[in-house]
Structures are given as C-alpha cells and as structure tokens.
Amino acid sequence: MKVYTGQFRTIGDNDTEVVVGTTIECVEQQLVVMMTDYIEWINDHDVKVPETFDDLQQLGWDNEWYDVQDPTPTDLLTDKHVLTYVMGEI
C-alpha cells in the first residue's frame, strides 16, 4: 500500500504539522484547509485568499508565513514503517 505525506510548517515559530493520506489529492485537500485557516488567522492586510493548492503555497512563500511540502509517496509495509517515515520527515 502506498501513502502520501505532506508537511505544513509555519516560518515564524517553525511549528510543523504532518498530514498522511492515501492519495495526493487527499493530502493536498488537508493542506489547503490548513493554509486557508492560517491565512485567515494571520491576514491583517486583507489579502485575497486563493483557492488552489499551488496558489496558496505560493502566497505562503511570498509572505514568508509558511512552507508546505508537496505530498511525498512512500510504500506502507507496517504501521511502524509509516510512523518511522513520518518522524524522519519532521
């Protein structure tokens, strides 16, 4: 079985959250929610919030708010394997 992981890291405090899903689209959808929530929380300049993964990712980089890792595939062999992989990505 293949799973995908993605990371959302805030640049100001370097907090990292890891997302795991069974498809790239699932991971991107979860990351879009995280990026949108963060923008709504930090947005004091009334910046228009984009709707696509790529545009949200670019907005975070441009404003140095957050960094988002594109979904990365890995083969899932056991529960321990995915946890080891995710911890290695953090």
N, C-alpha and C positions, 0 to 999 in steps of 0.2 A: 504494500500500500504506500502511496506517495502522499505526503502532507506538505503544506507550504507555510512558511513563517514570514512574518513581517515585523518591523520594529518602528515604533514611534518614540522619538527622543526629543525632549524639549531642550533647546540650546541654553537657555538662561540658567537652569538648575541641573541639567544633564540627567533628569529622570528618564528612564527607559521603560516602555511597556512592550511586551511581546505578544503578537497575535498568531494563532495557529488555526489553519483551516484546511479543508480537503480540496479546495480549488483556489486558483489565483483570484478569481472574481470574489470569492467569499472573504479572502484576506483583504483585498482592496476595499471591499464594502465596509468592513470593520474599521479599516484605517481611515476611510472617508468620514465616518462618524466621529472618530477621534479628532481628526484635523478640524472638522467643522465645529465641534464643541470647543476646541481650544481657541479657534479664531473668534468665536462669539464671546468667549471669556476675556480674551486679551485685546480685542479690537476696539480701540478708543479713537480711531481715525475714520470710522465709518467706511472701512474698506468693503467693497462688494465681495461677498463670499462666493467663490466659484463652485461649480457642481461636480466637475470631473476630478478623478484621482490625480491626473497629471497636472492640472491647473492648481489644485490645492497644494500639491507637493511643491510646485514652483513658487507659490505665494509664501509658503513657509520658509523656503531657502532665501527668497528675495528679501524678506523682512527679518531674517535670522531669528525666527520664532521657534522652528522645529526642523528636524531632519527625519525623513521617512525612508526606510529601506524598502526597496522593491521586494515583492514576495519571492522567496527563495525555495526551490523544491528540495526535498530530501526523502529518501526511502525510509519508511517506518517499519522497523523489524519487531520491536517490542515497545512497551510503554517506557521502559528505561532508556531506550535508544532516543526517543523524541525528547525526553527531558534532558539527557546529556547534550544533545544537539542544541536545544534552546538555551541552556545555560552557557554553552560555549559561544553562542551568538551575543549574549549580553556582555 
